[in-house]
Amino acid sequence: MGLTIGVDIGGTKIAAGVVDEEGNILSTFKVPTPGTSEAIVDAIASAVEGARAGHEIVGVGIGAAGYVNRQRSTVYFAPNIDWRQEPLKDEVEKRVSLPVVVENDANAAAWGEYKFGGGKGHRNVICITLGTGLGGGIIIGNKLRRGHFGVAAEFGHIRMVPDGLLCGCGSQGCWEQYASGRALVRYARQRANATPERAEYLLSLGDGSPEGIEGKHISMAARQGDAVAIDSYRELARWAGAGLADLASLFDPSAFIVGGGLSDEGDLVLDPIRKSFKRWLVGAAWRPQAEVIAARLGNKAGLVGAADLAREPDPVM
């Protein structure tokens, strides 16, 4: 069908990339993310125009954090941008004179991994992203499944603990409060505060206090055998694996693709997640089990997936 552009809207920058039908990024163009919603639309258009120079482009796919309607045109609600019922497709099309589709950013990343990354070769895949929060996407029968209104796969807000920790969404006990980058830091700080003698190396990487511990410190300390850092990863993995077991009961995929910043830690995170998944999976000893696979595209997954979805006449169901 030709070349398309994928757009990834980040907190500090908006990246647009020209992507071919094999998922290869041919060129990119980045602009700073402005502070107002209208300026962000203009910045998206600027990034698209910068990326398309010298290329024949047939369409644009935009990955946006938040709820996107099933028609791939309107952002119902974006948590970090003042978008409420934002007609993003129409606004960007007016500026760039190209066909545009809008996708939830986690769905776009899931599609990218399914087509070109860790999920390649699978028909039925569930993707989760373990980053600051927890997101995901559902691919069943080679189709991206988004539900009747287009807002399925908000896995981070599955209720794991009734009356549990308060979530930024306003609810309590959401999965991302127990399996995310924020959760990992909380676990490490709590453990370092309770047993500082087990966290000497971890504490030395920050300012010496539990409150000074950051995610990068936990990774470094775990690789050096710090007990608190390792225990914190295990606690994260316990909750992540338990959630995957629940999703297996719902969707029965052949594979789970684990992406997001935490997946960059490789087997430090994935091995305990696999163990937890098997522990909590109902009938694990007698049934086939989904693979738990690391994502392969890294932070390019959303851009590549959004670009590829711009080629699909209607992959959304």
Secondary structure, DSSP 8 states (H G I E B T S, - for coil): --EEEEEEE-SSEEEEEEE-TTS-EEEEEEEE--SSHHHHHHHHHHHHHHHHTTS-EEEEEEEESSEE-TTS--EEE-SSS--EEE-HHHHHHHHH-S-EEEEEHHHHHHHHHHHHSTTTT-SSEEEEEESSSEEEEEEETTEE---SSS----GGGSBSSTT-SB-TTS-BSBGGGTSSHHHHHHHHHHHHHH-GGG-HHHHHTTTSSGGG--HHHHHHHHHTT-HHHHHHHHHHHHHHHHHHHHHHHHH--SEEEEESGGGGGTHHHHHHHHHHHHHHSTTTTTS---EEEE-SSGGGHHHHHHHHHTT-SS-B-
